């Protein structure tokens, strides 16, 4: 598996290239051979979706006949032209002083309904940051308009124009239904995309960024865990095995996937990222991002009692890995969603280099890590252990 994903003929699995399509087809075939079910029984292991890139042209708003400054208007939309008023059927909501501004804005910007969001002027210094919400849009017929104002208008008129481009993407997702708790979900995930081919950054004539550790290793772990649990056949909770696309260009695959779940039904997420090398503590060890956010790490370590394996807290807290990896979307919604890794973030010699090839990995140690994940997750999979939730009250 790992050798196939990291082979030169995958051309580095870059997003929006034939190489990543080839990798997706291989993972889907492995899920089929394992005997997993498809997501929602659609007969296809590919969770296909579109990314939308709106290029801003213009935006304006009038509230009760008074024009707002352009800097007080941010429109998040997939539509090239938008013209609306109080009769357009948009729901009006407010982000009040003292609220968790960015968390509230991210929630509204998922484009699940048509909204006009009135933002309290106490957030003026951060209002401009909302333009970043346009960088991660999934195709939607809905639009959201953010207005920086303390007024609640009786009448309004809003116009916006964008140049819209779309691109196709796909996660690969397989399901193992739960025997007794089918509506409770445990997710095992990794990202299968990497950096592709870059002749301008070739090293010793090698221009293929194979991404063996990043993250063919994690994706391989997901496929092997799927085989393991399918063979056991006794999982109480429904297990979801996901290979995410587009991690390297913004985490779009994991974000789209995560938004399709009711977070209250997801009991744990094991996101596996770069486990092919030894951790800073050596063999038989890995770390868990956000270890202090829930008791999931403690549960996992307790389940390893009597073994030589240790899961440590993330030793790189200054890099904020907990909210940078593919676990982040669900973690921000309170799910005990953590990334498991061995990557030495301060000194990983092959990270994002053509030298990240299968020959640089410690396969025996990687096998022990996958075994430790399976053993440490047993109570969570069986429904007898449930990690505490992430406290979302003070999220940025």
C-alpha positions, 0 to 999 in steps of 0.5 A: 500500500505505502509503496504504491502511494509513494511510487514515482508513477503517482507523481507526488499526488498533487491536488488537481492532477491525474496523480491524485486521481490515480491514488484515489482510485487505488484507495477506493479499490482497497476499501472495496476489497476490504469489504467496507460500505460506501458513504450513504450507500451510494455505491462509490467510495469517492466523496466528490465535491467542488471548491469555489474560488470567488474573485472579488470585483465589487460590493456595496450596501445601503441600510435604511437609505444610508450607504456603508463604507465598502470596508464594512461589507464582506460577501461570502458567496458562490454566485457571480452576481448578488442583488438582495433586499429585505424582501429576498428572504434572507434571515438576519442574525447578529454577532454581538459584543463579547461573542466569540467573533471568529467562531461565530463567523465561521459557523455562518460562513458554511453557506447552509442558509441565506444570511445577513449577519450584522457584526457589532462595531466592537469587532471593527479591528478584526472584521477584515479578517472575514475575507479569509472565509472566501478561501475555503468555499464549497459549492452552494446556492446560499450566500452570507453577507457580513455587515459591520454595523450596530444598526438593525435596518428595516430596509436594505439593499446589497449588491456584489459581483465576483468572478467564479471558478470551480475545481473538482475534488474527492475524499475517499471514504469507507464505512464499517457499520456499528453492531449495536451503536450505529449512530455513534461514529469513530473516525480514522483518517489521514490525507493522501495528497502531497506536493506533486512534481516541481522541476524548479525545486529538484534535488540532485535531479529528483523533482518528484515529491513522493510524500511517503511519510507525508502522508502516504504513511497515515493513509496506509495506516487507515487502510490497514486499520480498516482491514483489522476492524473488518476482520474482527467484526465486533465494532459497536460503533460505526467506524469511518475510514477517510483519506482526505484530499487537499490537505497541503493546499488548505485542508479542504478535504477534511473540512468538507468531510467534517461538515457532513457530520453531526458533531454530537454523534462523532465520539472520537477522531484518530487523524494519522499524520506522518508516522513513518519515522521515529519520534523525538523519544525514539521507537515505540512512541508517538504524540497526540496533538491537543492532549490536554483538550480531552481525556482521549490521550489518557484513555489511549495510554491506559489501554496500552498498559503492559506494553512498551508503547507510549503516547506523549503530549504534543511536544510542539505546542508553539506550532498549534498543530491541534488546530492546523491539522485535519482534525481541526474542523471537528475539534472546533465543534467539540469533538475529541478529534486528535492527530497522532504523529511522530514527525519531529517538527523541529528537525524532520530531514525529509519533510516536504522534500523529494527525499521523502521516499519509502526507503527513509521510513522505519517500517517496523516501527510504523507497524508498531504504531498502527498496532498501538492505535488499534489497541489503544482505541479498543474501548472507544470502538467498542462503545465502552469508553467515550472521551470528554469533549473539547471545550469550545468556549474560548476558541479563536 
